Amino acid sequence: MRNLSDRLLAATYAQESAEVFVPIVKLTHSDWADSVRWVRDTVALVHGGETYSPFPFDLALPEDKDEGFPVLRFSAQNVTREIIGQMRKVRNEVLGEVSWVLAATPDVVEMGPFEVQITGIEYDALSIDGVMTIEPILEEQFGFLEMTPSVCPGLF
């Protein structure tokens, strides 16, 4: 169950509301000169002193299940050559942060922030698709021992 603010719940349950609930995405990579910041809206948004550019993208939230790994599926349309060029340079994972805010109060995070890791990106001339892993559990060390020849000679 996700915890949502009273302001968002009031806007959600109201018959009519002027509140706009928008996702913001910040992508970073060591090879990039600056991070990529997007907001799914028609106007730029300032969050935490950083400007998020309007960009057409979709995010599918993970299901509220205990099974499997939590992942966000994303799709960006009408991408520019600059963005495709940045994605082509990537040889390892892209780190990101995904949050949802109300457009009227962009500094108040309503949902998130989710620290994500993008390891696989598919793109063509018009779109970028991929999966953002929220908890890269397979990267974590299991147990406190390392399997080295001196500790476990029977394995080598």
C-alpha positions in Angstrom: 0.0 0.0 0.0 1.4 3.4 -1.0 1.1 6.3 1.4 -0.4 9.4 -0.3 -0.6 12.9 1.1 -4.0 14.3 2.3 -3.7 17.0 -0.5 -3.4 14.4 -3.2 -6.2 12.3 -1.8 -8.5 15.3 -1.6 -7.7 16.2 -5.2 -8.2 12.6 -6.3 -11.6 12.1 -4.6 -12.9 15.6 -5.5 -15.5 15.8 -8.3 -13.4 18.5 -9.9 -9.8 19.5 -9.2 -7.2 21.9 -10.6 -4.4 19.7 -9.2 -2.1 18.0 -11.8 -0.2 14.9 -10.6 3.0 14.6 -12.7 6.0 12.3 -12.7 9.5 13.7 -12.8 12.5 11.7 -13.9 16.2 12.5 -13.4 18.7 10.3 -15.2 22.5 10.4 -14.6 25.5 8.6 -16.0 29.2 9.1 -15.4 29.8 9.7 -19.2 27.3 12.5 -19.4 28.2 16.1 -18.8 24.9 16.9 -17.1 21.9 14.8 -15.9 18.7 14.5 -18.0 15.6 15.8 -16.2 12.1 15.3 -17.6 8.6 16.1 -16.4 5.5 14.7 -18.1 3.8 18.1 -18.6 3.6 20.8 -21.2 5.6 23.3 -19.2 8.9 23.2 -17.4 8.9 22.5 -13.7 11.4 23.5 -11.0 11.9 20.9 -8.3 14.7 21.1 -5.7 16.3 24.1 -7.6 16.7 22.0 -10.8 14.6 22.6 -14.0 12.8 19.6 -15.4 12.1 19.9 -19.1 8.7 19.0 -20.5 8.9 15.7 -22.4 6.4 13.1 -23.6 7.1 9.8 -21.7 5.0 7.2 -19.9 5.8 5.2 -16.8 4.0 2.1 -15.6 4.2 1.6 -11.9 5.1 -1.8 -10.4 2.3 -4.0 -9.2 1.5 -4.2 -5.5 2.6 -7.8 -5.1 5.2 -9.5 -3.0 6.2 -11.7 -5.9 9.0 -10.7 -8.4 11.1 -7.6 -8.6 9.6 -4.1 -8.6 10.2 -2.5 -11.9 8.9 0.6 -13.7 8.4 0.3 -17.4 9.1 3.5 -19.3 8.6 4.7 -22.8 9.6 8.1 -24.3 8.3 9.3 -27.6 9.5 12.0 -30.1 13.1 11.8 -28.8 15.8 14.1 -30.1 19.1 13.1 -31.7 20.9 14.5 -28.6 19.1 12.0 -26.3 19.7 9.1 -28.7 23.4 10.1 -28.8 23.6 10.0 -25.0 21.9 6.6 -24.9 24.3 5.2 -27.5 27.3 6.2 -25.3 26.0 4.1 -22.4 28.0 0.9 -21.7 26.8 0.2 -18.1 23.7 1.2 -16.1 22.0 4.5 -16.0 21.0 5.7 -12.6 17.8 7.6 -12.0 15.4 9.0 -9.6 11.6 8.9 -10.2 9.1 10.9 -8.2 5.5 12.1 -8.5 4.6 15.7 -7.5 1.7 18.0 -7.8 2.3 20.8 -10.4 1.2 23.4 -7.9 3.7 22.3 -5.2 6.6 20.8 -7.1 9.0 20.7 -4.1 6.7 18.4 -2.1 7.2 14.8 -3.3 3.9 13.0 -3.2 5.2 9.5 -4.2 8.8 8.4 -4.2 11.5 9.2 -4.8 12.4 5.8 -6.2 16.1 5.2 -6.9 16.2 3.2 -10.1 18.7 1.6 -12.3 18.3 1.2 -16.1 20.4 -1.6 -17.5 18.7 -2.3 -20.8 17.4 0.4 -23.3 15.8 -0.2 -26.6 15.5 2.7 -29.0 14.9 3.7 -32.6 14.6 7.0 -34.4 11.4 8.0 -32.6 11.2 6.3 -29.2 13.1 4.9 -26.2 11.8 2.0 -24.2 13.2 0.2 -21.2 12.8 -1.1 -17.7 13.8 0.7 -14.5 14.7 -1.7 -11.6 13.8 -0.2 -8.3 15.8 -2.6 -6.1 18.7 -4.2 -8.0 18.7 -7.2 -5.5 20.7 -9.4 -7.8 23.7 -7.1 -7.4 23.8 -7.5 -3.6 26.3 -9.8 -1.9 24.7 -12.9 -0.4 26.1 -13.9 2.9 29.2 -12.5 4.6 31.7 -14.9 3.2 33.5 -14.5 -0.2 34.0 -17.6 -2.3 37.7 -17.5 -2.8 40.2 -20.4 -3.2 41.5 -19.8 0.4 38.1 -19.9 2.0 36.4 -22.6 -0.2 39.2 -24.7 -1.9 36.6 -27.4 -3.0 35.0 -25.0 -5.4 38.1 -24.3 -7.4 
